[in-house]
Amino acid sequence: MDSPVQIPFKSFITLKPQEPTAVYLQIVFEFIKAIQMGLLPEGTKLPGTRTLCKLLSVNRNTLIKSFQDLEAQGWIQILPNKGTFILSQAKQNSKADVSQSTNKSSKINTGFTFTRSALLENPVEVSTLPHQFNDGLPDLRLVQTDVLARLYVSKLKRQKSTNTWEQVQTLSHQSFKLHFSNYLNLTRGIRIAPANLLTTTSHEVSLYLVTKLLLAPGDNVVVASPGYYRSNMTLADTGAKIIPVPTDKEGISTKDLKTICQEKTIRVLYLTSSYHYPTTTALSAKRRIELLELANQYGFVILEDDYDFDFHYDNNPVLPLAAFDSNDRVVYIGSFGRSLPAGFGYGFVAAPSEFIAELEKHQNILEPGIDVIKEQALTEWIQEGEVHRLSKKNKIRYKERRDAFINLLSTQLKGRIKFQVPARGLAVWVEWLDNFNLIQLQKECAANGLFLPKTILYQSKNLTATRLGFGHLTVTEMEEAITILSKSLETVLKNSH
């Protein structure tokens, strides 16, 4: 952005003076949330306090108090005669300092106090507009609910055993882990036994459990930038210090990572190696080797997140780092069955057996029960090859949608954007060539019936980009959405001159 005044603060800084929480704390919470979501990238210069007071309609003393709190936590830096700048989380103080303001004990219309977390505020928006983009979700209309439903019901009817329920759960789970680990070995090239595998109810639960065991307050965690807001929220909530490292067309910069390793002790590198979120870039072979060597040299853990493996369009998908890890430095997490009905998908963790055993202790508190019927149904799907058939069918469908979407982008937004055709996933990373405000484009699109959630908008001094999901759209719906997007862009550009 050319100047800080152009930043649409009112669109993402929402203050509610009628609430019991002090206004200065609301400002602190809202700024932290905006930084977490990437709406205020590192290096962004904020307007002067007088200007910002007018924009937010607050008292200057209140704003100054908020800025003092944010600076004390390490979210901003105030330089005399130069201005106020956004810092990365790498420059935060310890969690003890952060918790003084980001985790305030609050009493809001209750008879007791409780801890509030500004870090975990849900940034996801919901809209009723007829046309919508997202960050790359599958189409629920393509789910084969009838097949799974019949299999699930048949398992229920046959569920008769002389064993105790605990014995049934144990035997069923052991069988599922055996077939699931074999499935992962076959499709992803990793070499694990059931003892190296933890299955969870979702990808998010897997990430939560792993970070709970790996990270402590004050630990340094490296993430690729731009990154995934949800995983960053989970990592930051542990009290770890997040250090962003830039990416390019080959993935995360190993040169910058090595420099950081020479200066600090890194505990974890969080990485979406095969399909970087949000840019869709795959880590090059050269950098894969370099990362494994750096992890072994400096002793950090690579937390590899393969959240979108289900959707790849080539015959030789990029294998995860876990497939080449010979020093037990990689903890591999991912998802399974994103094209299955809600409740049938799984998250998983593949790691050394000792680590998995410890994870299971914590999972037994969070997820004590096992859905025996669900596991038996999926085990049968894997055994009979139905999972492979469904995967092949979905790849054909989504590849057709990807190609149609790419064609529409190339024709209707020609000269306005640049992008790479993704080899996997259900979204395209689009970089805009014109200089304009993405929030203004969002508003113009909404006025024309198209919803662009803030979580897919990326804007800083040197970048104006959008992650456009296509998986949930038919070709007709794509045409309508891209037409609105193109017309809205022309309006925004016309009004900005």
Contacts in CASP RR format, 6 or more apart in sequence:
PFRMAT RR
TARGET T0000
AUTHOR 0000-0000-0000
METHOD contacts of the structure
MODEL  1
MDSPVQIPFKSFITLKPQEPTAVYLQIVFEFIKAIQMGLLPEGTKLPGTR
TLCKLLSVNRNTLIKSFQDLEAQGWIQILPNKGTFILSQAKQNSKADVSQ
STNKSSKINTGFTFTRSALLENPVEVSTLPHQFNDGLPDLRLVQTDVLAR
LYVSKLKRQKSTNTWEQVQTLSHQSFKLHFSNYLNLTRGIRIAPANLLTT
TSHEVSLYLVTKLLLAPGDNVVVASPGYYRSNMTLADTGAKIIPVPTDKE
GISTKDLKTICQEKTIRVLYLTSSYHYPTTTALSAKRRIELLELANQYGF
VILEDDYDFDFHYDNNPVLPLAAFDSNDRVVYIGSFGRSLPAGFGYGFVA
APSEFIAELEKHQNILEPGIDVIKEQALTEWIQEGEVHRLSKKNKIRYKE
RRDAFINLLSTQLKGRIKFQVPARGLAVWVEWLDNFNLIQLQKECAANGL
FLPKTILYQSKNLTATRLGFGHLTVTEMEEAITILSKSLETVLKNSH
1 7 0 8 1.000
1 44 0 8 1.000
1 437 0 8 1.000
1 459 0 8 1.000
1 460 0 8 1.000
1 461 0 8 1.000
2 435 0 8 1.000
4 44 0 8 1.000
4 45 0 8 1.000
4 46 0 8 1.000
4 47 0 8 1.000
4 48 0 8 1.000
5 47 0 8 1.000
5 51 0 8 1.000
6 437 0 8 1.000
7 40 0 8 1.000
7 44 0 8 1.000
7 47 0 8 1.000
8 437 0 8 1.000
8 439 0 8 1.000
8 440 0 8 1.000
9 52 0 8 1.000
9 55 0 8 1.000
9 56 0 8 1.000
10 55 0 8 1.000
10 56 0 8 1.000
11 439 0 8 1.000
11 443 0 8 1.000
11 454 0 8 1.000
12 30 0 8 1.000
12 33 0 8 1.000
12 34 0 8 1.000
12 37 0 8 1.000
12 39 0 8 1.000
12 454 0 8 1.000
13 27 0 8 1.000
13 30 0 8 1.000
13 31 0 8 1.000
13 34 0 8 1.000
13 56 0 8 1.000
14 30 0 8 1.000
15 23 0 8 1.000
15 26 0 8 1.000
15 27 0 8 1.000
15 30 0 8 1.000
15 56 0 8 1.000
15 57 0 8 1.000
15 58 0 8 1.000
16 26 0 8 1.000
17 23 0 8 1.000
19 26 0 8 1.000
19 108 0 8 1.000
20 106 0 8 1.000
20 107 0 8 1.000
20 108 0 8 1.000
20 109 0 8 1.000
21 29 0 8 1.000
21 104 0 8 1.000
21 106 0 8 1.000
21 108 0 8 1.000
23 58 0 8 1.000
23 62 0 8 1.000
24 62 0 8 1.000
24 63 0 8 1.000
24 65 0 8 1.000
24 66 0 8 1.000
24 69 0 8 1.000
25 66 0 8 1.000
25 69 0 8 1.000
25 101 0 8 1.000
25 104 0 8 1.000
27 56 0 8 1.000
27 58 0 8 1.000
27 62 0 8 1.000
27 63 0 8 1.000
27 66 0 8 1.000
28 66 0 8 1.000
28 69 0 8 1.000
28 70 0 8 1.000
28 101 0 8 1.000
28 102 0 8 1.000
28 118 0 8 1.000
29 102 0 8 1.000
29 116 0 8 1.000
29 118 0 8 1.000
29 121 0 8 1.000
31 40 0 8 1.000
31 66 0 8 1.000
31 70 0 8 1.000
31 75 0 8 1.000
31 76 0 8 1.000
32 70 0 8 1.000
32 75 0 8 1.000
32 102 0 8 1.000
32 118 0 8 1.000
32 119 0 8 1.000
33 118 0 8 1.000
33 119 0 8 1.000
33 121 0 8 1.000
33 123 0 8 1.000
34 40 0 8 1.000
35 75 0 8 1.000
35 86 0 8 1.000
35 89 0 8 1.000
36 119 0 8 1.000
36 121 0 8 1.000
36 123 0 8 1.000
36 229 0 8 1.000
36 232 0 8 1.000
36 233 0 8 1.000
36 236 0 8 1.000
37 123 0 8 1.000
37 229 0 8 1.000
37 454 0 8 1.000
37 455 0 8 1.000
38 226 0 8 1.000
38 229 0 8 1.000
38 458 0 8 1.000
39 454 0 8 1.000
39 457 0 8 1.000
39 459 0 8 1.000
40 86 0 8 1.000
41 86 0 8 1.000
41 459 0 8 1.000
41 460 0 8 1.000
41 461 0 8 1.000
42 86 0 8 1.000
42 87 0 8 1.000
42 88 0 8 1.000
42 244 0 8 1.000
43 85 0 8 1.000
43 86 0 8 1.000
43 87 0 8 1.000
43 461 0 8 1.000
44 85 0 8 1.000
44 86 0 8 1.000
44 460 0 8 1.000
44 461 0 8 1.000
45 83 0 8 1.000
45 84 0 8 1.000
45 85 0 8 1.000
46 52 0 8 1.000
46 76 0 8 1.000
46 83 0 8 1.000
46 84 0 8 1.000
46 85 0 8 1.000
46 86 0 8 1.000
47 55 0 8 1.000
48 83 0 8 1.000
48 84 0 8 1.000
49 60 0 8 1.000
49 63 0 8 1.000
49 64 0 8 1.000
49 67 0 8 1.000
50 60 0 8 1.000
52 63 0 8 1.000
53 59 0 8 1.000
53 60 0 8 1.000
53 63 0 8 1.000
56 63 0 8 1.000
67 76 0 8 1.000
67 78 0 8 1.000
67 84 0 8 1.000
69 101 0 8 1.000
70 76 0 8 1.000
71 77 0 8 1.000
71 78 0 8 1.000
72 93 0 8 1.000
72 97 0 8 1.000
72 101 0 8 1.000
73 92 0 8 1.000
73 93 0 8 1.000
73 97 0 8 1.000
73 98 0 8 1.000
73 100 0 8 1.000
73 101 0 8 1.000
73 102 0 8 1.000
74 87 0 8 1.000
74 91 0 8 1.000
74 92 0 8 1.000
74 93 0 8 1.000
75 86 0 8 1.000
75 87 0 8 1.000
75 89 0 8 1.000
75 92 0 8 1.000
76 84 0 8 1.000
76 85 0 8 1.000
76 86 0 8 1.000
76 87 0 8 1.000
77 84 0 8 1.000
77 85 0 8 1.000
77 87 0 8 1.000
77 91 0 8 1.000
78 84 0 8 1.000
79 85 0 8 1.000
88 242 0 8 1.000
88 243 0 8 1.000
88 244 0 8 1.000
89 232 0 8 1.000
89 236 0 8 1.000
89 241 0 8 1.000
89 242 0 8 1.000
89 243 0 8 1.000
89 244 0 8 1.000
90 220 0 8 1.000
90 241 0 8 1.000
90 242 0 8 1.000
90 243 0 8 1.000
90 244 0 8 1.000
92 98 0 8 1.000
92 241 0 8 1.000
94 217 0 8 1.000
94 218 0 8 1.000
94 239 0 8 1.000
95 217 0 8 1.000
95 218 0 8 1.000
95 238 0 8 1.000
95 239 0 8 1.000
96 217 0 8 1.000
98 239 0 8 1.000
101 118 0 8 1.000
102 117 0 8 1.000
102 118 0 8 1.000
102 119 0 8 1.000
103 115 0 8 1.000
103 116 0 8 1.000
103 117 0 8 1.000
103 118 0 8 1.000
104 115 0 8 1.000
104 116 0 8 1.000
105 113 0 8 1.000
105 114 0 8 1.000
105 115 0 8 1.000
105 116 0 8 1.000
106 113 0 8 1.000
106 114 0 8 1.000
106 115 0 8 1.000
106 116 0 8 1.000
107 113 0 8 1.000
107 114 0 8 1.000
117 237 0 8 1.000
119 233 0 8 1.000
119 236 0 8 1.000
119 237 0 8 1.000
120 233 0 8 1.000
120 237 0 8 1.000
123 229 0 8 1.000
123 454 0 8 1.000
123 455 0 8 1.000
124 453 0 8 1.000
124 455 0 8 1.000
125 451 0 8 1.000
125 453 0 8 1.000
125 454 0 8 1.000
125 455 0 8 1.000
127 446 0 8 1.000
127 451 0 8 1.000
127 453 0 8 1.000
129 446 0 8 1.000
129 449 0 8 1.000
129 450 0 8 1.000
129 451 0 8 1.000
130 449 0 8 1.000
131 449 0 8 1.000
131 450 0 8 1.000
131 451 0 8 1.000
131 477 0 8 1.000
131 480 0 8 1.000
131 481 0 8 1.000
131 484 0 8 1.000
132 450 0 8 1.000
132 451 0 8 1.000
132 481 0 8 1.000
133 450 0 8 1.000
133 451 0 8 1.000
133 452 0 8 1.000
133 453 0 8 1.000
133 456 0 8 1.000
133 468 0 8 1.000
133 469 0 8 1.000
133 481 0 8 1.000
134 453 0 8 1.000
134 456 0 8 1.000
134 469 0 8 1.000
134 472 0 8 1.000
135 278 0 8 1.000
135 427 0 8 1.000
135 453 0 8 1.000
135 455 0 8 1.000
135 456 0 8 1.000
135 467 0 8 1.000
135 469 0 8 1.000
136 425 0 8 1.000
136 426 0 8 1.000
136 427 0 8 1.000
136 467 0 8 1.000
136 469 0 8 1.000
136 470 0 8 1.000
136 471 0 8 1.000
136 472 0 8 1.000
137 426 0 8 1.000
137 469 0 8 1.000
137 471 0 8 1.000
137 472 0 8 1.000
138 311 0 8 1.000
138 338 0 8 1.000
138 339 0 8 1.000
138 394 0 8 1.000
138 398 0 8 1.000
138 426 0 8 1.000
138 471 0 8 1.000
138 472 0 8 1.000
139 471 0 8 1.000
139 472 0 8 1.000
139 473 0 8 1.000
140 472 0 8 1.000
142 339 0 8 1.000
142 394 0 8 1.000
142 397 0 8 1.000
143 339 0 8 1.000
143 340 0 8 1.000
143 341 0 8 1.000
144 390 0 8 1.000
145 341 0 8 1.000
147 386 0 8 1.000
148 340 0 8 1.000
148 341 0 8 1.000
148 344 0 8 1.000
148 377 0 8 1.000
148 381 0 8 1.000
151 377 0 8 1.000
151 380 0 8 1.000
151 381 0 8 1.000
152 373 0 8 1.000
152 374 0 8 1.000
152 377 0 8 1.000
155 373 0 8 1.000
155 376 0 8 1.000
155 377 0 8 1.000
155 380 0 8 1.000
156 373 0 8 1.000
159 372 0 8 1.000
159 373 0 8 1.000
161 167 0 8 1.000
161 168 0 8 1.000
163 171 0 8 1.000
168 372 0 8 1.000
169 369 0 8 1.000
169 370 0 8 1.000
169 372 0 8 1.000
172 370 0 8 1.000
172 372 0 8 1.000
172 375 0 8 1.000
172 376 0 8 1.000
172 379 0 8 1.000
173 370 0 8 1.000
173 372 0 8 1.000
173 375 0 8 1.000
174 194 0 8 1.000
175 375 0 8 1.000
175 376 0 8 1.000
175 379 0 8 1.000
176 199 0 8 1.000
176 375 0 8 1.000
176 376 0 8 1.000
176 378 0 8 1.000
176 379 0 8 1.000
177 194 0 8 1.000
177 197 0 8 1.000
177 199 0 8 1.000
178 194 0 8 1.000
179 379 0 8 1.000
179 382 0 8 1.000
179 383 0 8 1.000
180 197 0 8 1.000
180 199 0 8 1.000
180 336 0 8 1.000
180 346 0 8 1.000
180 348 0 8 1.000
180 378 0 8 1.000
180 379 0 8 1.000
180 382 0 8 1.000
181 192 0 8 1.000
181 193 0 8 1.000
181 194 0 8 1.000
181 196 0 8 1.000
181 197 0 8 1.000
181 350 0 8 1.000
182 382 0 8 1.000
183 382 0 8 1.000
183 387 0 8 1.000
184 190 0 8 1.000
184 192 0 8 1.000
184 197 0 8 1.000
184 348 0 8 1.000
184 350 0 8 1.000
185 191 0 8 1.000
185 192 0 8 1.000
187 309 0 8 1.000
188 306 0 8 1.000
188 309 0 8 1.000
188 319 0 8 1.000
188 320 0 8 1.000
188 322 0 8 1.000
188 323 0 8 1.000
189 319 0 8 1.000
189 320 0 8 1.000
189 323 0 8 1.000
190 320 0 8 1.000
190 322 0 8 1.000
190 323 0 8 1.000
190 332 0 8 1.000
190 350 0 8 1.000
191 323 0 8 1.000
192 350 0 8 1.000
193 353 0 8 1.000
195 353 0 8 1.000
195 356 0 8 1.000
195 357 0 8 1.000
196 350 0 8 1.000
196 351 0 8 1.000
196 352 0 8 1.000
196 353 0 8 1.000
196 356 0 8 1.000
197 348 0 8 1.000
197 349 0 8 1.000
197 350 0 8 1.000
197 356 0 8 1.000
198 206 0 8 1.000
198 209 0 8 1.000
198 348 0 8 1.000
198 349 0 8 1.000
198 351 0 8 1.000
198 356 0 8 1.000
198 359 0 8 1.000
198 360 0 8 1.000
198 363 0 8 1.000
199 346 0 8 1.000
199 347 0 8 1.000
199 348 0 8 1.000
200 206 0 8 1.000
200 209 0 8 1.000
200 346 0 8 1.000
200 347 0 8 1.000
200 348 0 8 1.000
200 349 0 8 1.000
200 363 0 8 1.000
200 367 0 8 1.000
201 343 0 8 1.000
201 346 0 8 1.000
201 347 0 8 1.000
201 367 0 8 1.000
202 335 0 8 1.000
202 345 0 8 1.000
202 346 0 8 1.000
202 347 0 8 1.000
203 307 0 8 1.000
203 333 0 8 1.000
203 334 0 8 1.000
203 335 0 8 1.000
203 347 0 8 1.000
204 230 0 8 1.000
204 234 0 8 1.000
205 347 0 8 1.000
205 363 0 8 1.000
205 366 0 8 1.000
205 367 0 8 1.000
206 333 0 8 1.000
206 334 0 8 1.000
206 347 0 8 1.000
206 348 0 8 1.000
206 349 0 8 1.000
207 231 0 8 1.000
207 234 0 8 1.000
207 305 0 8 1.000
207 333 0 8 1.000
208 234 0 8 1.000
208 366 0 8 1.000
209 349 0 8 1.000
209 359 0 8 1.000
209 362 0 8 1.000
209 363 0 8 1.000
209 366 0 8 1.000
210 303 0 8 1.000
210 331 0 8 1.000
210 333 0 8 1.000
210 349 0 8 1.000
210 351 0 8 1.000
210 359 0 8 1.000
211 234 0 8 1.000
211 235 0 8 1.000
211 238 0 8 1.000
211 240 0 8 1.000
211 303 0 8 1.000
212 238 0 8 1.000
212 362 0 8 1.000
213 355 0 8 1.000
213 358 0 8 1.000
213 359 0 8 1.000
213 362 0 8 1.000
214 267 0 8 1.000
214 268 0 8 1.000
214 301 0 8 1.000
214 303 0 8 1.000
214 331 0 8 1.000
215 221 0 8 1.000
215 235 0 8 1.000
215 238 0 8 1.000
215 239 0 8 1.000
215 240 0 8 1.000
215 267 0 8 1.000
215 268 0 8 1.000
216 238 0 8 1.000
216 239 0 8 1.000
216 240 0 8 1.000
217 238 0 8 1.000
217 239 0 8 1.000
217 240 0 8 1.000
218 239 0 8 1.000
218 240 0 8 1.000
218 241 0 8 1.000
219 238 0 8 1.000
219 239 0 8 1.000
219 240 0 8 1.000
219 241 0 8 1.000
219 267 0 8 1.000
219 268 0 8 1.000
220 240 0 8 1.000
220 241 0 8 1.000
220 243 0 8 1.000
220 264 0 8 1.000
220 265 0 8 1.000
220 266 0 8 1.000
220 267 0 8 1.000
221 235 0 8 1.000
221 240 0 8 1.000
221 241 0 8 1.000
221 242 0 8 1.000
221 243 0 8 1.000
221 266 0 8 1.000
221 267 0 8 1.000
221 268 0 8 1.000
221 269 0 8 1.000
221 270 0 8 1.000
222 242 0 8 1.000
222 243 0 8 1.000
222 244 0 8 1.000
222 245 0 8 1.000
222 257 0 8 1.000
222 260 0 8 1.000
222 266 0 8 1.000
222 268 0 8 1.000
222 269 0 8 1.000
222 270 0 8 1.000
222 300 0 8 1.000
223 231 0 8 1.000
223 232 0 8 1.000
223 235 0 8 1.000
223 242 0 8 1.000
223 243 0 8 1.000
223 244 0 8 1.000
223 245 0 8 1.000
223 269 0 8 1.000
223 270 0 8 1.000
223 271 0 8 1.000
224 244 0 8 1.000
224 245 0 8 1.000
224 246 0 8 1.000
224 247 0 8 1.000
224 251 0 8 1.000
224 252 0 8 1.000
224 270 0 8 1.000
224 271 0 8 1.000
224 272 0 8 1.000
224 276 0 8 1.000
225 244 0 8 1.000
225 245 0 8 1.000
225 246 0 8 1.000
225 247 0 8 1.000
226 247 0 8 1.000
226 278 0 8 1.000
226 279 0 8 1.000
226 458 0 8 1.000
226 463 0 8 1.000
226 465 0 8 1.000
227 244 0 8 1.000
227 276 0 8 1.000
227 277 0 8 1.000
227 278 0 8 1.000
228 272 0 8 1.000
228 277 0 8 1.000
228 278 0 8 1.000
229 455 0 8 1.000
231 270 0 8 1.000
231 305 0 8 1.000
232 242 0 8 1.000
235 242 0 8 1.000
235 268 0 8 1.000
235 270 0 8 1.000
236 242 0 8 1.000
240 267 0 8 1.000
240 268 0 8 1.000
243 260 0 8 1.000
243 264 0 8 1.000
243 266 0 8 1.000
245 252 0 8 1.000
245 253 0 8 1.000
245 256 0 8 1.000
245 257 0 8 1.000
245 260 0 8 1.000
246 252 0 8 1.000
246 253 0 8 1.000
246 256 0 8 1.000
247 253 0 8 1.000
247 276 0 8 1.000
247 279 0 8 1.000
247 281 0 8 1.000
248 281 0 8 1.000
249 281 0 8 1.000
249 420 0 8 1.000
250 281 0 8 1.000
250 283 0 8 1.000
250 284 0 8 1.000
250 286 0 8 1.000
250 287 0 8 1.000
251 276 0 8 1.000
251 281 0 8 1.000
251 282 0 8 1.000
251 283 0 8 1.000
251 284 0 8 1.000
251 287 0 8 1.000
252 271 0 8 1.000
252 276 0 8 1.000
252 283 0 8 1.000
252 287 0 8 1.000
252 291 0 8 1.000
254 287 0 8 1.000
254 290 0 8 1.000
254 291 0 8 1.000
254 294 0 8 1.000
257 269 0 8 1.000
257 291 0 8 1.000
257 294 0 8 1.000
258 294 0 8 1.000
260 266 0 8 1.000
261 294 0 8 1.000
261 297 0 8 1.000
261 298 0 8 1.000
261 300 0 8 1.000
266 298 0 8 1.000
266 299 0 8 1.000
266 300 0 8 1.000
267 300 0 8 1.000
267 301 0 8 1.000
268 300 0 8 1.000
268 301 0 8 1.000
268 302 0 8 1.000
268 303 0 8 1.000
269 291 0 8 1.000
269 295 0 8 1.000
269 300 0 8 1.000
269 301 0 8 1.000
269 302 0 8 1.000
269 303 0 8 1.000
270 303 0 8 1.000
270 305 0 8 1.000
271 283 0 8 1.000
271 291 0 8 1.000
271 302 0 8 1.000
271 303 0 8 1.000
271 304 0 8 1.000
271 305 0 8 1.000
271 321 0 8 1.000
272 304 0 8 1.000
272 305 0 8 1.000
272 306 0 8 1.000
272 307 0 8 1.000
273 282 0 8 1.000
273 283 0 8 1.000
273 288 0 8 1.000
273 291 0 8 1.000
273 304 0 8 1.000
273 306 0 8 1.000
273 318 0 8 1.000
273 320 0 8 1.000
273 321 0 8 1.000
274 282 0 8 1.000
274 283 0 8 1.000
274 306 0 8 1.000
274 309 0 8 1.000
274 317 0 8 1.000
274 318 0 8 1.000
274 319 0 8 1.000
274 320 0 8 1.000
274 424 0 8 1.000
275 282 0 8 1.000
275 306 0 8 1.000
275 307 0 8 1.000
275 308 0 8 1.000
275 309 0 8 1.000
275 318 0 8 1.000
275 422 0 8 1.000
275 424 0 8 1.000
275 425 0 8 1.000
276 282 0 8 1.000
276 283 0 8 1.000
277 307 0 8 1.000
278 427 0 8 1.000
278 429 0 8 1.000
278 456 0 8 1.000
278 458 0 8 1.000
278 465 0 8 1.000
278 467 0 8 1.000
279 429 0 8 1.000
280 420 0 8 1.000
280 422 0 8 1.000
280 424 0 8 1.000
280 425 0 8 1.000
280 427 0 8 1.000
280 428 0 8 1.000
280 429 0 8 1.000
281 420 0 8 1.000
281 429 0 8 1.000
282 318 0 8 1.000
282 423 0 8 1.000
282 424 0 8 1.000
283 291 0 8 1.000
283 318 0 8 1.000
283 321 0 8 1.000
288 321 0 8 1.000
288 324 0 8 1.000
291 302 0 8 1.000
291 321 0 8 1.000
292 302 0 8 1.000
292 321 0 8 1.000
292 324 0 8 1.000
292 325 0 8 1.000
292 327 0 8 1.000
292 329 0 8 1.000
292 330 0 8 1.000
294 300 0 8 1.000
295 301 0 8 1.000
295 302 0 8 1.000
295 327 0 8 1.000
295 329 0 8 1.000
295 330 0 8 1.000
296 327 0 8 1.000
296 329 0 8 1.000
299 329 0 8 1.000
300 329 0 8 1.000
301 329 0 8 1.000
301 330 0 8 1.000
301 331 0 8 1.000
302 321 0 8 1.000
302 325 0 8 1.000
302 329 0 8 1.000
302 330 0 8 1.000
302 331 0 8 1.000
303 331 0 8 1.000
303 333 0 8 1.000
304 320 0 8 1.000
304 321 0 8 1.000
304 322 0 8 1.000
304 330 0 8 1.000
304 331 0 8 1.000
304 332 0 8 1.000
304 333 0 8 1.000
305 333 0 8 1.000
305 334 0 8 1.000
306 320 0 8 1.000
306 332 0 8 1.000
306 333 0 8 1.000
306 334 0 8 1.000
306 335 0 8 1.000
307 334 0 8 1.000
307 335 0 8 1.000
308 335 0 8 1.000
308 338 0 8 1.000
308 424 0 8 1.000
308 425 0 8 1.000
308 426 0 8 1.000
309 317 0 8 1.000
309 320 0 8 1.000
309 334 0 8 1.000
309 335 0 8 1.000
309 424 0 8 1.000
310 335 0 8 1.000
310 336 0 8 1.000
310 337 0 8 1.000
310 338 0 8 1.000
310 339 0 8 1.000
310 391 0 8 1.000
310 394 0 8 1.000
311 338 0 8 1.000
311 394 0 8 1.000
311 395 0 8 1.000
311 398 0 8 1.000
311 424 0 8 1.000
311 425 0 8 1.000
311 426 0 8 1.000
312 318 0 8 1.000
312 395 0 8 1.000
312 423 0 8 1.000
312 424 0 8 1.000
312 425 0 8 1.000
313 395 0 8 1.000
313 398 0 8 1.000
313 399 0 8 1.000
313 402 0 8 1.000
313 423 0 8 1.000
313 424 0 8 1.000
314 423 0 8 1.000
314 424 0 8 1.000
317 424 0 8 1.000
318 423 0 8 1.000
318 424 0 8 1.000
320 330 0 8 1.000
320 332 0 8 1.000
321 330 0 8 1.000
321 332 0 8 1.000
322 330 0 8 1.000
322 332 0 8 1.000
322 350 0 8 1.000
328 352 0 8 1.000
330 351 0 8 1.000
331 349 0 8 1.000
331 350 0 8 1.000
331 351 0 8 1.000
331 355 0 8 1.000
332 349 0 8 1.000
332 350 0 8 1.000
332 351 0 8 1.000
333 347 0 8 1.000
333 348 0 8 1.000
333 349 0 8 1.000
333 350 0 8 1.000
334 347 0 8 1.000
334 348 0 8 1.000
334 349 0 8 1.000
335 345 0 8 1.000
335 346 0 8 1.000
335 347 0 8 1.000
335 348 0 8 1.000
336 345 0 8 1.000
336 346 0 8 1.000
336 347 0 8 1.000
336 348 0 8 1.000
337 344 0 8 1.000
337 345 0 8 1.000
337 346 0 8 1.000
337 387 0 8 1.000
338 345 0 8 1.000
339 390 0 8 1.000
339 391 0 8 1.000
339 394 0 8 1.000
343 374 0 8 1.000
344 374 0 8 1.000
344 377 0 8 1.000
344 378 0 8 1.000
346 378 0 8 1.000
349 356 0 8 1.000
349 359 0 8 1.000
351 359 0 8 1.000
378 387 0 8 1.000
380 386 0 8 1.000
381 387 0 8 1.000
398 425 0 8 1.000
398 426 0 8 1.000
398 471 0 8 1.000
401 470 0 8 1.000
401 471 0 8 1.000
401 473 0 8 1.000
401 474 0 8 1.000
401 475 0 8 1.000
401 478 0 8 1.000
402 421 0 8 1.000
402 422 0 8 1.000
402 426 0 8 1.000
402 428 0 8 1.000
402 470 0 8 1.000
402 471 0 8 1.000
404 475 0 8 1.000
404 478 0 8 1.000
405 428 0 8 1.000
405 468 0 8 1.000
405 470 0 8 1.000
405 473 0 8 1.000
405 478 0 8 1.000
405 482 0 8 1.000
406 421 0 8 1.000
406 428 0 8 1.000
408 478 0 8 1.000
408 479 0 8 1.000
408 482 0 8 1.000
409 417 0 8 1.000
409 419 0 8 1.000
409 428 0 8 1.000
409 430 0 8 1.000
409 468 0 8 1.000
409 482 0 8 1.000
412 482 0 8 1.000
412 483 0 8 1.000
412 485 0 8 1.000
412 486 0 8 1.000
413 430 0 8 1.000
413 482 0 8 1.000
413 485 0 8 1.000
413 486 0 8 1.000
413 489 0 8 1.000
415 433 0 8 1.000
416 432 0 8 1.000
416 433 0 8 1.000
416 434 0 8 1.000
416 486 0 8 1.000
416 489 0 8 1.000
417 430 0 8 1.000
417 431 0 8 1.000
417 432 0 8 1.000
417 433 0 8 1.000
418 430 0 8 1.000
418 431 0 8 1.000
418 433 0 8 1.000
419 428 0 8 1.000
419 429 0 8 1.000
419 430 0 8 1.000
419 431 0 8 1.000
420 429 0 8 1.000
421 428 0 8 1.000
422 428 0 8 1.000
422 429 0 8 1.000
426 469 0 8 1.000
426 470 0 8 1.000
426 471 0 8 1.000
426 472 0 8 1.000
427 467 0 8 1.000
427 468 0 8 1.000
427 469 0 8 1.000
427 470 0 8 1.000
427 471 0 8 1.000
428 467 0 8 1.000
428 468 0 8 1.000
428 469 0 8 1.000
428 470 0 8 1.000
429 465 0 8 1.000
429 467 0 8 1.000
430 465 0 8 1.000
430 466 0 8 1.000
430 467 0 8 1.000
430 468 0 8 1.000
431 463 0 8 1.000
431 464 0 8 1.000
431 465 0 8 1.000
432 438 0 8 1.000
432 464 0 8 1.000
432 465 0 8 1.000
432 466 0 8 1.000
434 464 0 8 1.000
434 489 0 8 1.000
434 493 0 8 1.000
435 464 0 8 1.000
435 496 0 8 1.000
436 464 0 8 1.000
436 489 0 8 1.000
436 492 0 8 1.000
436 493 0 8 1.000
436 496 0 8 1.000
437 459 0 8 1.000
437 492 0 8 1.000
437 496 0 8 1.000
438 457 0 8 1.000
438 458 0 8 1.000
438 459 0 8 1.000
438 464 0 8 1.000
438 466 0 8 1.000
439 454 0 8 1.000
439 457 0 8 1.000
440 492 0 8 1.000
440 495 0 8 1.000
440 496 0 8 1.000
441 452 0 8 1.000
441 488 0 8 1.000
441 489 0 8 1.000
441 492 0 8 1.000
442 452 0 8 1.000
442 454 0 8 1.000
442 457 0 8 1.000
444 488 0 8 1.000
444 489 0 8 1.000
444 491 0 8 1.000
444 492 0 8 1.000
445 451 0 8 1.000
445 452 0 8 1.000
445 484 0 8 1.000
445 485 0 8 1.000
445 488 0 8 1.000
446 452 0 8 1.000
447 488 0 8 1.000
448 484 0 8 1.000
448 487 0 8 1.000
448 488 0 8 1.000
449 484 0 8 1.000
450 481 0 8 1.000
450 484 0 8 1.000
450 485 0 8 1.000
450 488 0 8 1.000
452 466 0 8 1.000
456 466 0 8 1.000
456 467 0 8 1.000
456 468 0 8 1.000
456 469 0 8 1.000
457 466 0 8 1.000
458 464 0 8 1.000
458 465 0 8 1.000
458 466 0 8 1.000
458 467 0 8 1.000
459 465 0 8 1.000
470 478 0 8 1.000
473 481 0 8 1.000
END
